[in-house]
Amino acid sequence: MPARPKRQPRSSDPVQKLVLASLAEDKAEDVAVIDIAGKSTVADSMVVCSGRSSRQVAAIADHLAERLKDNGFKGVRVEGKSQGDWVLVDAGDVIVHVFRPEVRELYQLERLWSFPEGPAEAKPARATRRKKAPAPADDEAGDTDT
């Protein structure tokens, strides 16, 4: 079997490395990386993680945005920090979702964005059978014997 061609580095790779290092440093839990390149025009990858409390969720997102800016990544945007249930950090080619565990379970982004690797197999529509109407009884068929 021929070897698969090596993937070209994407512009999101350095951002993603910094994101993962920052999340590890802040003790984010259940970190999942979802490759959405070619599946979305929004970003190349999505990182989903959890914090134990609203306060930790906000702190993880705050520190991440700070580290990204300190490392020269411009245009970093943060949404939802005031509530602390679900904070989105938009770092361009990498989008980071930081959740409280209950909220993460509710929205299930990993399930929503998980795609099969190959093309989806189209299945033909199954023809539905129509039930035949029952034949009318002899005395209801309009036969008159008069």
C-alpha positions as CSV (number, residue, x, y, z in Angstrom):
1,M,0.0,0.0,0.0
2,P,1.5,3.4,-0.9
3,A,2.3,5.8,1.9
4,R,-0.1,8.7,2.3
5,P,1.2,12.0,1.3
6,K,2.4,14.1,4.2
7,R,-0.1,16.8,5.2
8,Q,1.1,20.4,4.5
9,P,1.4,22.5,7.6
10,R,-1.5,24.8,8.0
11,S,-1.4,28.3,9.3
12,S,-3.4,27.1,12.3
13,D,-0.6,24.8,13.5
14,P,1.4,27.4,15.6
15,V,-1.8,28.8,16.9
16,Q,-3.1,25.4,17.9
17,K,0.2,24.5,19.6
18,L,0.0,27.7,21.7
19,V,-3.7,27.1,22.5
20,L,-3.0,23.5,23.7
21,A,-0.1,24.6,25.8
22,S,-2.1,27.4,27.4
23,L,-5.0,25.1,28.1
24,A,-2.7,22.6,29.7
25,E,-1.1,25.3,31.8
26,D,-4.5,26.4,33.1
27,K,-5.6,22.8,33.8
28,A,-8.4,22.7,31.3
29,E,-10.1,19.3,31.3
30,D,-11.2,17.0,28.6
31,V,-9.5,18.8,25.8
32,A,-10.6,17.7,22.4
33,V,-9.3,18.9,19.0
34,I,-11.6,18.7,16.0
35,D,-10.2,19.1,12.5
36,I,-12.8,21.1,10.5
37,A,-10.5,22.0,7.6
38,G,-12.4,21.5,4.4
39,K,-15.6,21.1,6.4
40,S,-16.0,24.8,7.4
41,T,-14.8,28.1,6.0
42,V,-14.7,29.5,9.5
43,A,-11.6,27.8,10.8
44,D,-9.2,24.9,10.3
45,S,-9.7,23.4,13.8
46,M,-11.9,23.7,16.8
47,V,-10.7,23.0,20.4
48,V,-13.3,22.1,23.0
49,C,-12.4,21.9,26.7
50,S,-14.0,22.2,30.1
51,G,-13.3,24.2,33.3
52,R,-14.6,23.1,36.7
53,S,-16.5,26.3,37.5
54,S,-17.6,29.6,35.8
55,R,-14.7,31.3,37.3
56,Q,-12.2,28.8,35.9
57,V,-13.8,28.9,32.5
58,A,-13.5,32.7,32.3
59,A,-9.9,32.5,33.6
60,I,-8.9,29.9,31.0
61,A,-10.3,32.0,28.2
62,D,-8.8,35.2,29.6
63,H,-5.3,33.7,29.9
64,L,-5.6,32.1,26.4
65,A,-6.5,35.4,24.8
66,E,-3.7,37.2,26.6
67,R,-1.1,34.6,25.6
68,L,-2.2,34.7,22.0
69,K,-1.9,38.5,21.9
70,D,1.4,38.4,23.7
71,N,2.7,36.0,21.0
72,G,1.7,38.3,18.1
73,F,-1.6,36.8,17.1
74,K,-3.8,39.7,16.2
75,G,-7.6,39.9,16.1
76,V,-8.3,37.5,18.9
77,R,-11.9,37.9,20.0
78,V,-13.6,36.6,23.2
79,E,-17.4,36.0,23.6
80,G,-19.4,35.0,26.6
81,K,-16.8,35.6,29.3
82,S,-19.2,37.6,31.6
83,Q,-21.5,34.5,32.0
84,G,-18.7,32.0,32.3
85,D,-20.8,29.0,31.1
86,W,-19.5,28.9,27.6
87,V,-16.7,31.1,26.4
88,L,-15.6,31.3,22.8
89,V,-12.1,32.4,21.9
90,D,-11.8,33.1,18.2
91,A,-8.1,32.9,17.2
92,G,-8.7,33.0,13.5
93,D,-7.8,29.5,12.1
94,V,-8.5,28.0,15.6
95,I,-11.7,28.4,17.5
96,V,-11.7,27.5,21.2
97,H,-14.8,26.7,23.2
98,V,-14.4,26.6,26.9
99,F,-17.4,25.1,28.8
100,R,-18.6,24.3,32.2
101,P,-19.1,20.5,32.1
102,E,-22.9,20.7,32.4
103,V,-23.1,23.1,29.5
104,R,-20.7,21.1,27.4
105,E,-22.9,18.0,27.9
106,L,-26.0,20.0,26.9
107,Y,-24.6,21.3,23.6
108,Q,-22.4,18.3,22.6
109,L,-20.3,20.2,20.1
110,E,-18.0,17.3,19.5
111,R,-20.9,15.2,18.3
112,L,-22.2,18.0,16.2
113,W,-18.9,18.5,14.4
114,S,-17.8,14.9,14.1
115,F,-17.9,13.9,10.5
116,P,-17.2,10.5,9.0
117,E,-13.8,10.4,7.3
118,G,-15.0,9.2,3.9
119,P,-17.8,10.6,1.8
120,A,-21.3,9.9,3.1
121,E,-22.9,6.9,1.4
122,A,-26.2,7.8,-0.2
123,K,-28.9,5.3,0.4
124,P,-31.8,5.1,-2.1
125,A,-35.2,6.0,-0.7
126,R,-37.3,3.0,0.2
127,A,-40.5,2.8,-1.7
128,T,-43.5,2.8,0.6
129,R,-46.2,0.3,-0.1
130,R,-49.8,1.4,-0.1
131,K,-52.3,-0.8,1.5
132,K,-55.0,-1.9,-0.9
133,A,-58.5,-0.7,0.1
134,P,-60.6,-3.7,1.2
135,A,-63.1,-4.9,-1.5
136,P,-66.6,-3.9,-0.7
137,A,-68.9,-6.6,0.6
138,D,-71.5,-8.0,-1.8
139,D,-74.5,-6.3,-0.1
140,E,-72.6,-2.9,-0.1
141,A,-71.5,-3.1,-3.7
142,G,-74.7,-1.7,-5.0
143,D,-76.3,-5.0,-6.1
144,T,-80.1,-4.8,-5.9
145,D,-82.1,-7.9,-6.4
146,T,-85.5,-6.3,-6.9
